[in-house]
Amino acid sequence: MKNTILQKLVELEQAENIKILYACESGSRAWGFASPDSDFDVRFIYTRHTNHYLSIADTTDVVGLPVNEVLDISGWDIKKTLKLFLKSNAPLYEWLQSPIVYQQNDAFAAELKGLMPSYFLARSAANHYLSMAYNTLRDDLQNEQVKLKRYFYALRPALACLWVVDNQTVPPMEFEPLRALIADMTVQQHIDDLLERKKDAVEKALIEPVLPLNNWLAETLEYCREKLTLLPSERKDTLELDAVFRKYLLP
């Protein structure tokens, strides 16, 4: 599949007249809990020629391919990317930590990764993860039968939120280092059981609710909500990101 993805990225570069600076896996395969039939969620950052950014015409800042059952490929323009970086956009900060990188400009990737700690806005990130986890717990994990995978779509952001609240640093993208925050071994055992079942389960697999996990999620999210307003939220200026932007425009 990697060769197919790389070929699709080349085709996008040629069709859109862009240069891809970074491309990675962004979904469950990168998080560490893919199902056998999980699709590939490829996200990328691209740049264009300088003249493109000097036009008064409105232009798109997102390109991609039609989504199918196997591949979901889309990317952000470098200007859009850096604006979101300034706001500490959580998905973008995750992309830059992905364990599965399809291609990259090494200098560009290193610069952004190096700037992440100083541009990270703890309150913004915590709010993002809190909302994700709470909505999943409320909407997807309260029925007599629930999708197995939705537990991980609640657990991972809940743990990321807890990481931010307690450490005020960029949380890891992958699930394994995040789950180290859980001290309750009963909760850990339930997670192990779900991970084992997920290895062989299809994306739509249903299970009965795991009440100890629901309770842990509810308690953890309430703790995070109480601590969230104490987190820093002051945004930096754009000078360093402006320099990155200018450096990677095409002639």
Rosetta blueprint (number, residue, H / E / L):
1 M L
2 K H
3 N H
4 T H
5 I H
6 L H
7 Q H
8 K H
9 L H
10 V H
11 E H
12 L H
13 E H
14 Q H
15 A H
16 E H
17 N L
18 I L
19 K E
20 I E
21 L E
22 Y E
23 A E
24 C E
25 E E
26 S L
27 G L
28 S H
29 R H
30 A H
31 W H
32 G L
33 F L
34 A L
35 S L
36 P L
37 D L
38 S L
39 D L
40 F E
41 D E
42 V E
43 R E
44 F E
45 I E
46 Y E
47 T E
48 R L
49 H E
50 T H
51 N H
52 H H
53 Y H
54 L L
55 S L
56 I L
57 A L
58 D L
59 T L
60 T L
61 D L
62 V E
63 V E
64 G E
65 L L
66 P L
67 V L
68 N L
69 E L
70 V L
71 L E
72 D E
73 I E
74 S E
75 G E
76 W E
77 D E
78 I H
79 K H
80 K H
81 T H
82 L H
83 K H
84 L H
85 F H
86 L H
87 K L
88 S L
89 N L
90 A H
91 P H
92 L H
93 Y H
94 E H
95 W H
96 L L
97 Q L
98 S L
99 P L
100 I L
101 V E
102 Y E
103 Q E
104 Q E
105 N L
106 D H
107 A H
108 F H
109 A H
110 A H
111 E H
112 L H
113 K H
114 G H
115 L H
116 M H
117 P H
118 S H
119 Y H
120 F L
121 L L
122 A H
123 R H
124 S H
125 A H
126 A H
127 N H
128 H H
129 Y H
130 L H
131 S H
132 M H
133 A H
134 Y H
135 N H
136 T H
137 L H
138 R H
139 D H
140 D H
141 L L
142 Q L
143 N L
144 E L
145 Q L
146 V E
147 K E
148 L H
149 K H
150 R H
151 Y H
152 F H
153 Y H
154 A H
155 L H
156 R H
157 P H
158 A H
159 L H
160 A H
161 C H
162 L H
163 W H
164 V H
165 V H
166 D H
167 N H
168 Q L
169 T L
170 V L
171 P L
172 P L
173 M L
174 E L
175 F H
176 E H
177 P H
178 L H
179 R H
180 A L
181 L L
182 I L
183 A L
184 D L
185 M H
186 T H
187 V H
188 Q H
189 Q H
190 H H
191 I H
192 D H
193 D H
194 L H
195 L H
196 E H
197 R H
198 K H
199 K L
200 D L
201 A L
202 V L
203 E L
204 K L
205 A L
206 L E
207 I E
208 E L
209 P L
210 V L
211 L H
212 P H
213 L H
214 N H
215 N H
216 W H
217 L H
218 A H
219 E H
220 T H
221 L H
222 E H
223 Y H
224 C H
225 R H
226 E H
227 K H
228 L H
229 T L
230 L L
231 L L
232 P L
233 S L
234 E L
235 R L
236 K L
237 D L
238 T L
239 L H
240 E H
241 L H
242 D H
243 A H
244 V H
245 F H
246 R H
247 K H
248 Y L
249 L L
250 L E
251 P L
